[in-house]
Amino acid sequence: MNRTLPLLLLFVLFISAPLYAADMVPPFTFTDLAGKTYASDTLKGAPLVINVGAHW
């Protein structure tokens, strides 16, 4: 019973996130390590994971 609530919350988070996040993302562009530039409008319909972090 102790592990049920956190697992249920994670499940709800992962199921509900795509329902609202896709419409709320502003247009953006980025360049990969090879120098190729991508725009968010060309990636519509494709899964995209953005990992923004800092190593201090």
C-alpha positions in Angstrom: 0.0 0.0 0.0 2.9 2.4 0.7 4.2 2.2 -2.9 0.8 2.4 -4.5 0.2 6.1 -4.2 3.6 7.3 -5.7 3.2 4.9 -8.6 -0.3 6.0 -9.2 0.8 9.7 -9.2 3.6 8.9 -11.6 1.2 7.1 -13.9 -1.3 10.0 -13.9 1.6 12.5 -14.6 2.8 10.6 -17.6 -0.6 9.9 -19.0 -1.9 13.5 -18.6 1.3 15.4 -19.6 1.0 14.9 -23.4 -2.7 16.1 -23.3 -1.8 19.7 -22.5 1.9 20.1 -22.9 2.0 19.9 -26.8 -0.3 23.0 -27.2 1.6 25.1 -24.7 5.1 24.9 -26.2 6.2 28.2 -27.8 8.1 27.9 -31.2 11.8 27.3 -30.8 14.9 26.4 -32.8 18.0 24.5 -31.7 21.3 23.3 -33.2 22.6 19.8 -32.5 26.3 18.9 -32.0 26.8 18.3 -35.7 25.6 21.9 -36.5 22.2 21.0 -38.0 19.4 23.4 -37.0 16.0 22.2 -36.1 12.7 24.1 -35.7 9.8 23.1 -33.5 7.3 23.3 -36.4 9.2 20.6 -38.4 9.0 18.2 -35.4 5.2 18.2 -35.0 3.9 14.7 -34.4 7.3 13.3 -33.5 8.1 12.5 -29.9 10.6 15.0 -28.4 12.4 14.9 -25.1 14.2 18.1 -24.0 16.7 17.7 -21.2 17.7 21.0 -19.8 20.2 20.8 -17.0 23.4 22.2 -15.5 26.3 20.4 -14.0 27.8 22.6 -11.4 
